[in-house]
Amino acid sequence: MGSRSPWTCVLWDVDGTIVDASDGILRRLTITLEHFGRTAPTRAELVHWIGPPMFQSFQATAGMTPEQAAEAVSYYRTLGKADGYTTGARLFPGVAEVIREVAAAGIPQATASSKPEIQVAALMDHFDLTPCLTAVVGATSDERTLARKADIVAEALRRLEVAGVDTSRPVLVGDRHHDVEGGAEQGVPVIFVQWGFSWPHEAEGAQASVSTIGQLRDLLLVRNADA
């Protein structure tokens, strides 16, 4: 039995949606914040950090100036490069299988992540998901030139269009209010997944909210009864 989709292309957030990189993020944040004389976050406080660009989070959550935040991002990224971008990262159960099923159904996909693109590419390669993706899109390394979720979604759609993909009915899968807001700004509906790092109210404005991988699959793929 084959599958089709109500969508012409699927965009994916990465942190909190496909990948749980919280162990490495917490370790690097702890080192970075203590280096700059700030208090390290608890695991429960990671919800304030995972999702938005780190440049924003160092300002909003750690009270840094833009100049201090830029320095902190640079220090944090140096730690990440030394660690290896995939160290400690793991897939949320079942998500990779859905990505592969969507690819097998012939639906083009791309990442649309606020994480630096070099890291997104490393993670997709590490988990053998790159062959399923028409485009791997993330933030610029400085997290300032290209960092807003709406701009990243627009860039993902642009690259898909360049590749000849029909982007008339896109959908974004994400786990934070930044995904919902960024998608809305570009006219892209969002399927909100509840297994990431978020509060329930962040799903407000999403087209749908799912708590299981089965629910997500049912929204992305429809079985062909006559296949």
C-alpha positions in Angstrom: 0.0 0.0 0.0 1.5 3.3 -1.1 1.3 6.7 0.4 0.6 10.3 -0.7 0.6 13.5 1.2 -1.7 16.6 1.5 1.5 18.6 1.3 3.8 19.3 -1.6 6.8 19.7 0.6 7.7 19.3 4.3 10.0 21.6 6.3 11.6 20.3 9.5 12.8 22.1 12.6 15.7 20.2 14.1 16.4 20.8 17.8 13.5 19.5 19.8 11.8 18.1 16.7 14.1 15.6 15.1 17.1 15.7 17.4 17.5 15.8 21.2 20.9 17.5 21.6 20.1 18.7 25.2 23.0 16.9 26.9 25.6 18.7 24.8 23.8 22.0 24.9 23.5 22.0 28.7 27.2 21.1 29.1 28.4 23.8 26.7 26.0 26.4 28.1 27.2 25.7 31.6 30.9 26.2 30.6 30.1 29.3 28.6 27.9 31.1 31.1 30.3 30.4 34.0 33.1 31.6 31.8 31.3 34.9 31.4 30.3 35.1 35.1 26.7 34.1 34.6 24.7 31.4 36.4 24.5 28.0 34.6 21.0 26.8 33.7 19.4 23.7 35.2 18.0 21.1 32.8 14.5 22.4 33.4 15.6 25.8 32.3 16.8 24.5 28.9 13.4 25.3 27.6 14.5 29.0 27.6 17.5 28.1 25.4 16.6 25.5 22.9 14.7 26.8 19.9 15.6 30.5 19.4 19.0 31.5 18.1 21.7 31.5 20.8 22.5 35.2 20.0 18.9 36.1 21.1 19.0 33.7 24.1 22.2 35.1 25.6 20.5 38.5 25.6 17.0 37.6 26.7 17.9 34.9 29.2 21.3 35.8 30.4 20.9 39.6 30.2 23.9 40.2 27.9 24.3 43.1 25.6 24.4 42.4 21.9 28.2 42.7 22.0 28.5 40.3 24.9 26.1 37.9 23.3 28.1 37.8 20.1 31.2 37.0 22.1 29.4 34.3 24.1 28.1 32.7 20.9 31.6 32.6 19.5 32.9 31.0 22.7 29.9 28.5 22.7 30.5 27.5 19.1 34.2 27.0 19.7 33.2 24.5 22.4 30.8 22.8 20.0 33.3 22.5 17.3 35.8 20.9 19.7 33.1 18.5 21.0 32.0 17.5 17.5 28.6 18.7 16.5 27.0 15.3 16.9 28.4 14.4 20.3 25.6 13.4 22.7 22.9 14.0 20.1 20.1 11.4 19.7 17.0 11.1 17.6 13.6 11.4 19.1 12.0 7.9 18.6 10.3 7.3 15.3 11.0 10.7 13.7 13.7 9.4 11.3 11.4 6.7 10.2 8.7 9.2 9.3 11.2 11.3 7.4 12.2 8.3 5.4 8.6 7.3 4.8 7.8 10.8 3.5 10.9 10.6 1.2 9.8 7.2 0.0 6.4 8.7 -0.9 8.2 11.2 -3.2 7.5 14.3 -1.0 10.4 16.8 -1.1 11.7 17.8 2.4 14.1 20.3 3.8 15.4 21.4 7.2 14.5 24.9 8.4 16.5 25.2 11.6 17.7 28.1 13.7 20.8 26.0 14.4 23.9 27.0 12.3 23.7 25.2 9.0 27.1 23.6 9.4 25.8 21.8 12.5 22.5 20.9 10.9 24.4 19.3 8.0 26.6 17.4 10.3 23.6 16.0 12.3 21.7 15.0 9.1 24.8 13.2 7.8 25.4 11.5 11.2 21.9 10.1 11.3 21.9 9.3 7.6 19.0 11.6 6.8 20.7 13.8 4.2 19.6 11.5 1.3 16.0 12.1 2.3 16.4 15.9 2.1 16.3 18.1 -1.0 17.8 21.0 1.0 19.6 21.4 4.3 18.9 24.9 5.6 20.0 26.5 8.9 21.2 29.7 10.3 24.4 31.4 9.3 27.3 30.7 11.6 27.1 34.2 13.3 23.4 33.5 14.0 22.7 37.1 13.0 22.8 37.4 9.2 20.2 34.6 8.8 18.7 33.7 12.1 15.0 34.7 12.3 12.7 31.6 11.8 10.6 33.4 9.2 13.7 34.2 7.2 15.0 30.6 7.5 11.6 29.2 6.4 11.7 31.6 3.4 15.3 30.4 2.5 14.2 26.8 2.7 11.3 27.4 0.4 13.6 29.4 -2.0 16.1 26.5 -2.2 13.3 24.0 -2.8 11.9 26.2 -5.6 15.4 26.4 -7.2 15.5 22.6 -7.1 12.2 22.5 -9.0 10.0 21.6 -6.0 6.3 22.6 -5.9 6.1 24.8 -2.8 2.4 25.6 -3.2 1.3 23.6 -0.1 4.2 23.5 2.4 4.1 22.5 6.0 6.6 23.1 8.8 7.0 20.6 11.7 8.4 22.2 14.8 8.2 22.4 18.6 8.4 26.0 19.6 6.4 29.2 19.3 9.2 30.5 17.1 8.3 27.8 14.6 4.6 28.8 14.7 5.3 32.5 14.4 7.9 32.0 11.7 5.7 29.8 9.7 2.7 32.2 10.0 4.8 35.1 8.7 5.5 33.1 5.5 2.0 31.7 5.2 3.2 28.2 6.1 1.0 26.1 8.4 2.8 24.3 11.3 2.4 20.9 12.9 3.5 21.3 16.5 5.1 18.3 18.1 4.9 18.1 21.9 8.0 16.0 22.6 10.4 18.9 22.3 11.4 21.6 24.7 8.2 23.8 25.0 5.2 24.7 27.1 1.7 23.7 25.9 0.7 27.3 25.1 3.4 27.5 22.5 1.2 25.4 20.1 -1.3 28.3 19.9 -1.7 29.3 16.3 -0.4 25.9 14.9 -2.6 24.1 12.4 -2.3 20.9 14.6 -0.6 19.7 17.7 0.6 16.1 18.1 1.9 14.1 21.0 2.8 10.9 19.2 4.8 9.9 16.1 1.7 8.1 14.8 -0.3 11.3 14.9 2.4 13.1 13.0 2.6 10.4 10.4 -1.1 10.5 9.9 -1.0 14.3 9.2 1.9 14.0 6.7 1.0 10.8 4.9 -2.3 9.3 3.6 -2.4 5.7 2.7 -3.6 4.9 -0.9 -6.4 2.4 -0.5 -6.0 1.3 -4.2 -2.2 1.2 -4.2 
